[in-house]
Amino acid sequence: MGSSATNFYNTIKDSYEIERLLDKLYTYASHKFDTDISNNHNQTLKLKVQNLPQRYEKVTILQNESNYY
């Protein structure tokens, strides 16, 4: 049981860390875009980053569901 509890804890901890990093990345990209909206690189960066949380959630949900079947 100890190993299972440790794995569960590490999974939750890692998930929170990934979500925190995704938030920081979005904040950075948004600030870069807001600083100079005429810069195409900043706009592209923001567009790439803004869907990452949903993509991460979709992948983790699919991964979790596959464990049940």
JOURQUI-V341281 format. One record per pair of residues at least 12 apart in sequence whose C-alpha atoms are under 6 Angstrom apart, sorted by the first residue. I is the first residue (numbers start at 1). J is the second residue. D is the distance in whole Angstrom. If there is no record, write none. Layout:
BEGIN
i:I j:J d:D
i:I j:J d:D
END
This chain:
BEGIN
i:26 j:49 d:6
i:29 j:46 d:5
i:30 j:46 d:6
END
